[in-house]
């Protein structure tokens, strides 16, 4: 089985899991993987729990993107995915979906902080949060690219989450740690006390177990 076959199989399985977990509804969300100077991204209107290999459409990364006039078309979020790959040369996979907890936390207008060692290992000290941008817009793509320079993931205001990874399993774990941590933070804030890990605690975790790579 080639790397391409592996990426497609794993992303199809992940799409099913995202829908089963309620992290995306209807035709929302999109998945992609990088293969040399091209990326393959889910087509516009694809249902993530019913993906087929032919639903991943090629888009060149070495030339300006022009949205096709005919169908099937790549996802409307293609500019965001392209910008993310340029910002993260280590990324081979991108997952974009709409977790309720992460969207609710992003409305606070603050980065999502590390509150557990596992979050720290996969995502670092925090995940940045962007304000709202029109989905599919070049402004959103540019903002995402800027945020990803310092983080493998980003929360999109009133929209969702974009997560990168060198593999599908790593991107998957990053996404689930974001969703879990957003829920923890919302509950902790509602209870009256939100205590993120402190800088010295984060440094200790990273020094002993390594950083958020890939």
Buried (B, 14 or more C-beta within 10 A) or exposed (E): EEEBEEBBEBBBEBBBBBBEEEBBEEBBBBBBBBBEEBBBBBBBEBBBEEBEEEBBBEBEBEEEBEEEEEEEBBBBBBBBBBBBBEBBEEBBBBBBBBBBBBBEBBEBEEBBBBBBBBBBBBBBBBBBBBEEBEBBBEEBBBBBBBBBEEBBBBBBBEBBBBBBBBBBEBBBBBBBBBBBBBBBBBEBEEEEEBEBBEEEBBEBBBEEEEEBEB
